[in-house]
Amino acid sequence: MLSTILFYLVERCKTNGSIVKNLIMEEKVEPESKRGVAPAIGIDLGTTYSCVGYWQHGQVEIIPNDLGNRITPSCVAFTSTERLIGEGAKNQVSMNPTCTIFDAKRLIGKRFSDATVQKDMKLWPFKLIEGTSNTPKIVVTYKGEQKEFSAEEISSMVLAKMKESAEAFLGKTIEDAVITVPAYFNDSQRQATKDAGYVAGLNVLQIINEPTAAAIAYGLDMTRDISCVTNVLIFDLGGGTFDVSLVAIDQNGKIEVKAVAGDTHLGGQDFDNEMVDHFIKEFDRKHKSDIKLNTKAVGRLRVACEKAKRELSSTTQTTIELDGLHQGIDFSTRITRAKFENLNADLFNKCIETVESCLSDAKMDKRVVDEVVLVGGSTRIPKVQELLQDFFNGKELSKRIHADEAVAYGASILAAKLHGNMSERVKNLVFLDVTPLSLGVEVFGEAMSVLIPRNTPIPTKKERIYFTCEDNQSAAKIVVYQGERAQTRYNHWLGTFSVAVPRAPKGHSKVNVVFQIDANGILSCSGEELTTGLKKKMIVTNDKGRLSDKEIDKMLKDAEKYRLEDQEYKKNVSARNALEEYIYDVENKIKTIHKTSKKKIRTKDKKKIDKAIANASQCLNTRPLANANEYEKMLNELETLCVSIISQIV
């Protein structure tokens, strides 16, 4: 390698009349205007893993990350020197548990006081605090400073990583994307996901339900085989969320969602949690020592449990062995598939109950379901497949679409259509989705008055007239909720707005309330007092506990700041590695010359090179990461010396 470097340097000396200033040949980067804009991408933003793809040459291409993997961990880590996203973050989670963030999807669009957030806090190794307006904030230490991040901000970092992977793969600037969410995400969670996309530098063309995206992937793949309307049940069990969607696909490829059901807090992570809890108790029982407060130990145990869970899908038993887990105590144990299934029996049964609920909402008998399609990594668990097959009376489960990639595949097809792709297979795509939860307003007695029932096809618009309930009211307060309970206190509050009304006896003033849901599943509301024509509108995008425009602007600035810091860090590391590599190359070249060449390096010159290498090595070994310019300066000085001496020999 050094002889090639020397040839390159000597040629530059001849042509330029001066010593080359940098050994590193920089790649020529064209301006973005010349590079062109890439096609729209589809992103499956998962709880544990994310996936990105795009439409090309009549099919979807799933884009690998920088390590060549087709799925990327939805994980962000902060260290004393850098920020890591994806594989790098996940690989060091057991050593840096308090500053490695995962499960952000379980926090997005939620309030700190939510019961699920309070429960999860006890399991996460990182710190969670209550921010302004009851928003959960994740606290980490980054470069020696304490930082607070919202779930939207962490999710935006994962989305930015997917965008970056796509740009590196395509060599073009990514602007537009379709992002998927669980079908059972409420309005706040959908808008929060859209905000995260915006902070990541993406124009979010549409938010689409994950099982619907999988149905699109299945429908496109199966169009040629479908001769009549086919009822397909999409069973989507991922790392953190669970959705069931019943869709009808006709021979033209039209996809109509009949009903959805799900749980935004049920998935592979919950199965891991059951194992972790079991082994914490076992360790305490065996060694009379509680490891719950040892975050590193619990982090290592969690990684081992996830690995064991995967192994139990292909073997009937496996072992967990962790040296020095807690207080120097080694932990070795065995777990069988039967034990794993027993630990998670209630959760597995909950999956089947959700399937029953979806069929009930669609008013469809399970015997008329033609296909049961498995989506999501957790569907590889044998017990899940067994229970599902038994429920459908032994029906063969369809595995024709890739469990990990199907959602991103469908999102990529929709992205191509919305971006104007006119290929035959894309432009003919038609799908009708539904709203997963009922939407309504609070009326007298904290009762829920539903305007849009769950499983209503979207986009949709519904309206209803309401009367004042008190004498001489000056305003009618419209309180918007989402959920299925009869009392609003048990449903999810979305926002509040008021409509001015003329003072009159109760029941005289009438307000027409209009609810409208767009293709993203996001709600906008308006109210009009019918006798005066006074109107008030509200788009549920800035309610309490949500991101304000000011917060989003700050996140955008922070995202750019962190991106530049990451670039600077990589540049410094690259320059340091170039210097280190050059030192090794020179040392190897000198050894080769000493062994094979008749012409030797003079002792005086050899001492000069040895001294220069020693100085550079000392800088590398004793100092923290320096600026790239310092390393480049050392490299230039070293290569100038080495070229002048070695070029006389070779």
N, C-alpha and C positions, 0 to 999 in steps of 0.2 A: 504493500500500500504506500509506503513512504517514497518508493522510487517514482510512483505515479504522481504523488504530491510534489516531489522535487521537479519532475518534468514540467508540471503545470506552473510551478513557481519560476523556473528558469525561462520558460517561454514568455511569461508575463514580464520578466526582467528585460528580455530582449525587445519586446514590442513597446513597453512603456518606458523603458530606461530607468526604472526605479524598482525598489523592492516592493513586492506585493504587500498591501496593508492588512489583508485578512485572509486567513487560510480557509475560512468557511465560505463556500460558494453559495450565495444567497439565491433563492428561487425568485425568478422574476414574477411579480404579481401584477396582473393587469388591473386597471381601474374597474370598479364594479359595473360601470356603464358598458364597458366592452365585454365583461364576463357574461352579462345578460342575467335575466331573472329566471330562476328555476321554476318548474311546475309546482303547484300547491302540494303540500305534504299532508299525510294523515298521521296523527299521533295518538297512540293508546297510552294515556297517562295513568299508569297502574300504581297500586299501593306499594307493591314490592319491586316490580319491574315495569319498564316502559319500552315501547317499540315504535318505530317510525318507518313509513314507506311512501312510495309515490308511484304514479301510473306511467308506464313506459312501454311502447311497442305492443300495445294490446293486452298488457298484464301488469299486475302490481309487483314492484321490486321492493323487498324489505331491505332497509339500509343498515349495514353493520356499523358498529361503533369503532373507535380508534384501536380496539384490541381484536376486532374482527368478529365480535359476538353480535347476534341479531336482536338480543334483548339487553337492556341496560338497567342495572339496579337503580331504583328511585331513591337514591341515598346521597346525602351531602354531608361532608365532614370539614371541620375547621381545626387547623393545627397552629402551632406557634409560627409557622413559616408560610403556609399556603392554604387554599381552599381546594377540596377534592370533590368531584361529582362523579357518580356512577361506580364503575369497577374499583377505582382507587379508594373511594370512600368506604365501600363495603368490605374491602380486603383488610382494612385496619380497624374495623368496628370493635373487635374484642380488646384492642390495646388503647382505644380512645373512645370509650362508650359514651361519656358525658357530652362530647362535642361532635358526635356522629348522629345525624338526624335521619330518621326513617319514619314511615307511617304518616307523613305530612297530609296525605289524602284523607286520613281519618280526622284531621283537624280542620280542613279547609271549609270555610263558610259556617263554622260552628261557634258557639259561645263557650266561654270558659266554664260557665256554670252547668253546661249540659252534663247529664248523668254519665254518658259514654266517655266524655272527656275526663271526668273525675275518676272514672274506673281505670281508664288507660294510663293516666298519670302514674298510678302505682306500679305499672309494669315497665314504663319507659325509663331508661337510664339517664336521659337528658332532662334538664330542668324546665318546667313549664310554670309560667306565672300569669296572673290576670293583667291584661293591658287595659288601655282606655276602652270604654264602651263594652266591657265584658268580653273583649277579644282575647283568645289565648296567645301568649307570646313565648317563643322558645328562646332560652338563654344559653349562650355558649361563650367560650373564651377563644378569641381569634387574634393572633399576633399579640398576645399579652393583654388584650383589652376585652372587657365584657360587652357582648353585643346581643341585641334582641331582634328576633326575626318572627314574622307572622308565617302561618302555613302557606299563604299565597306566595310569599317571597321565596320560601324553600321550593315550592312547586314550580315557580318561575325559573329557578336555577336548573331544575331537572329538564324543563321544557327548552331552556336555552341550550342545554347540552345536546338534546335531540336535534335541535335546529343546527347546531354547530356540526354534528355528525353528518347531517344531510348536506350541508354546505361543503364540507370537506370531500364528501363522496361525489357530489355533482359538480363541484367547482364553480358554483353559481350562488348568488344571493337569494336566500329564502325569505319570502315575505308572507305568504298566505298559508293557512293551515286549518284543518278540521281537527278538533280535539274531542275525545270521547270521555263520557262520564258514566257512572253506574245509573241504570234506569231509575233507581229509587233515590237519587240525589234530589233534594228539594231545591226551591228557587234560589235560596241564598248560596247553596253549594255550587250551583250551575254558574251563577254570576261571578262568584269568587274564582272559579276555574277560568272563566273568560278573562277576568282581571289578570290572573297569573300569566295567561298567554300574551296579553298586552305588555306586561312588564318584561316578558322574555323577548320582546321585539317582534311579535307575530300579529298579523291581522287575522283574527279568528273568524273564518268564513261561517262556521257553524259549530255548535255544540251538539253532539249526537250521542244517543244512548248506546252503551257498549253492546248489549245483546242485539240491538238493531243493526249496528255495524257488522256484527258477526253474521246476522241474517243476510245482509247485503253480500258478504263474502260467499256465503253458502249459496245464495240465490244465483249469483253470477256464475259460480262453478257448476251449478246443477241445472241451469236453464235448459240445456239441450235434452236433459233426461226427464223434464217435467211436462206431462201432456195434459194435466188438468190441475185444478186448485189443490195444493198440497198443504196440509197443516203441519207446521214444524215447531217443535218446542226447543228453544235455545236455553240450555242449562249452563250458565256462566258462573263458575265458582273460581274466584281468583285468590290473590294473596290477602286481600282485606275486605272485599265486598262480594256480595252474592246477588245475582239477578236471574230471574226466569222470565222469558218472553215467549208468548205464543203468537206465531205469525202465520199468515196465509200467503203462499207464493203461487202465482198463476203461471200459465205456459208462456206468457209474454215477459215474465220476470218481475211483474209488479209485486211489491212486498207490502202487505198490510198487517200492522201490529194489532192484534185483537185484545191482548191484555198483558200487563206486566205485574210482577210481584218481586219482592226482594228484601234484602237486609244490607244496609250500608256498613254493617259492623259484624260481618261473618265471612271468614276466609282462612287461608293457610296460616296467617299470623295467629289466629285464635287457636288453631290446632297446636301450633308451637307453644303458645302460652300455657295450654293444659299440660303439655309435657314438662315445661320448665317448672311449673308449680309442683308437679308430681316429684320431680327430682330434687327440688329444694327441700321438700318434706323428707325425702329419703335420706339426703345428706345429713339433715338435722337429726333424724332418727338414728342413723349409723354412728355419727361422730359427735352428737350433742353440741352442734355448732350451727348457728343461723347465718346463712350467707346472703340474705336479702339485701343487707346494707352495703355489701361489697359489689359495686357496680361492674367492676372488671370481671369478677368471677361469674356474675349472672350473665354478663355479655358473652363470655366464652361458652357458658352452658347453653345459651340461646342459639349460638352458631352451631354447636354440636347437636342440639335437638332438631334444628332445621335439616341438617345433614342426615340424621337418623330417620326423620320423617320421609325424606326422599328415598332412602335405601329401602324402607319398609314397603314401598310400592312395588319392589321387584324381588324382595326376599322376605322370609317369614320372621326373621329376627336379626338384630344387630346389636353392637356394643357401643358404649360411650366411654371413652377413656380420656381423662383430663389430668395431667400432672400438676401437682401443686395448685389445685383449684382455689383453696381457701386456707389461710394460715399454714401453708406448707403441706396440707393434706391432699393426697392424690384421690381422685374419684374415678372409680371403675364400676360400670353397671351394665346390665343387659336389658333390652326391651324387645318384646315380641310384637308382631303385628296385632295379635289378639288384644294385648294390653293397650296398645295405641288406640285401637278401635273402641275399647271399653272406656278409655279416658274421654273420648270425643263422641260417645254415643248420642248424647243429647243434642250436640251440634249437628251431627249427621242427620238425625231425625227431623231437626228443624228445617233442613234443606228440603226434605220430602213434604213436610207440611206447607212450605212455601209453594211447591209445585201444585199441590192440591188447591191452594188459594187462587193461584193464577188460572187454573182450569175452571174453578167455580166462577171467577169474575168474567171469564169468556163464555160461560154457560156451555161448556164443551165437555163431552165425555172423554175419558182418557183413551177409549177404544178407537176414537176417530183421529187420534194423533198419528200422522204417518211417519214422522221422523223425530227422533230425539237426538239433538246435536250437542256434543260436549265442547265447551269452551273454557279456557282458564287452566292454569297449571294444577290446581287442586283437584280437578276432575280425574287426575291420574291415580288418585287414591282408590285402591280396589274396593273398599267398603262402600264408598260413594257410588261407584258404578254398580255394585251388587244391589244396593237398596233401590237405586233408580230403575234398574232392569226388572227387579221384582215388582215394583210399583206398576210398571207398564206391562205386566204379565209376560215377562221373558222377552220383550221386544229387543232386537239387536240395537245397540247404541251406535250412532254415527260418529266416526272419527275422521271423516273425510277432509275436514279443514283443520289446519294446524292450531292446536289449543292455545299456544302462546302468541301466535301471530294473526289469528283470524280477525280480531278487533281492529288492529292497525290496518289490516288488509281492506276491510270494509270502509274504514275512514278514508283511506287513500283513494278508493273508487269515488266516494262522494266528493272528496276534494277536487278530483279531476273534473267531475261534472260541474261543480260550482265555479271552477276556474275557466270553464268554457271549452273543455275538451269535447270534440265533436266525433270521436270514434263511435262506431255503431253500438258497441256493448255499453259504453258509458252514457251516451246521450239518452238511451232508452230507459235508464234507471228511473223507476218511480217507487217511492216508498211513503207510506203513511204511518206516522208514529202516534203515540198516545201520551197523555200526561199521567204520571205514575200516582199522584196523590190529589185528593180533592182540594179545591180552593173555594174559599168563602169568606163571609164577613161575620163579625160578632153582632148578635142582636140581643134584645133585652133578656137578662137572666144568664148571661155568659153562654148563650146557646150558639152553635155553629150553623149558619145558614149557607148552604152550599150553592154556589153559582155554577162551578164547573166540576162535575163528578170525576173521580179517577177513571182512567182508561178512556177518556174522551179523546177522539182523534185531534191532532194538532197540525197546523195552526188552527185556532178556534177563537170565537168571540161570543160571549154570553152576557146578557144584561137582565137586571131585575129592579123593580121599583120598591123602595122602602119608605116607610112613613116615620115622622117624628114620634117619639115616645113620651115626651114631656111637654107641658105647656110652656109657651114663650121661649122655645129654644132659639138661639141665635146662630147655631151651627150644628151640623150633623157630623159626628165623628165616625169615620169609616175605618174600622180596624180589620186588617186583612190577615187571615190565617191559612195554613196548609196542613191537612191531616184528615184522619178518618174518625176522630172521636166526636161525640155529640157536644161535649163541653170544650170551649176554646182553650181553657187552661191546660189541656192535655195535648193540644196541637202546637204546631210551629208558627210563632208569630213572624210575619214578614214585614209589616210596616203599618203606618197610620197616616191618614190624611183627613182634612176637614173640608166641608162644603158649607158656605154661608147660606142660611135659610131665613125667610122673613118670620118675625115673631108672630106666633099664632097658637091656638089651642092644639094640643097633641093630636096627631093623626091628620092634620090639615096640610102640612107641608110634605111634598113628595120629592124624593131624591132617586134618580135613575142611576144605578151603579153598573158600570160596564167593566168586565174583565176580558182581557185579550192576551192570548199566549202565542208567541212567535214560534218559528221553526226550531229555535234553540231551547224551547221549553221555558222561556223567561217571560214573566208576567208583567203587564202594565195595566193600571187601573185608572178609571175616571169616574167622577160623579157629577151629576147636573141636577140642580133644583129646578123642577119643571115649571113652576109658576113664574119664576123670575128669569130663568135661563142662566143663572150663575153656575159656572163650571169650575172643577178642580181636577187636575190629573196627577197621577203618581206612577212612575216607573220604578218597580221594586229593585233599585240598584244601589241605594245609599241609606238603607235603614240602619238602625242601631246595631252595632256589632259588625258592620261591613266596612269596606275600605272607602275612604273619602277621596276626592280628586287630589287633594293635597298629599295624602298618604301614597297614592299611586305615583304621583310625580316624584316623591322622595325615593320610592322603590326603583323607579326608572333611573334616577341619578346614581343610586347605590349600585344597581346592576351594572351600569357602565363603569363605575369606579372599580368594582370587583373584577370585571372583565379585563380592564387595563392592568390591574394588579396581577392577575393570573398570567397575562401575557408577559409582563415584566419578569415575573418569577421564572417562567419557562425560558425566557431569553437568557436570564442569568445562569440557570442550570445548564442550558445548551452550551453557553460559552465556557463554563467551567468544565463540562465534559469534553469539549473540543480540545482544551488545554491538556487535560489529563490523558486523553487519547493520543495526542501528539507526542507527549512525553514517552508513553509506552512504545509508540511507533519508532521514535528516535533511538530509544534504548535497544529495541529489537534489531533495528537496522545496523547499529554499531556492532552488536554481537555477530550479526551475519557477515559484516565486512571483516571482522576479526577472524572468523572461521574460514571464509571462502576467498577473500580477496588477497592478492599478492601485495597490493599496495595498501599500507596501513595508515591509520590516522596518527599524525604526530602527537607525541605525549603532551606537548604544550597545548595543542588544540583540544585534545581529549579532556584535559583538565578544565578548560574553558567551558566545554559542553557540560561536564559533570557538575560544575559549580552553578551554571545557569539552571540545570535540571533540579539541583538540590534546592535552590532558592524558590523555584516555581512549586516544587513538591511541598516545601514547608508552608507556603501560602495556602495550598490546597488542604493540607492536613491540619493546620492549627487555627485557621481563621474560619468564621462562619461564612455563609454565602455572600460573596461580594458582588459589586455591580459588574455587568457584562463588559463594560468598557475597560475595567481593570484587567480582567482575564484576557481580553483581546489584545491589550497592550503587552502583557507578558508573553502571549503567544507570538505576537509579531516580533518581539525582541529575540525570543528563543528560536523562531524559525529563520530569522535573518542570520543569526549566528550559525545555525546548523546547516543552512543552505550553502553559505559561503565556504564551510569546511567540507561537508560531505559531497558537494557537487564536484569537488576536485578529485574525489576518489572514484565515484560511480560514472 
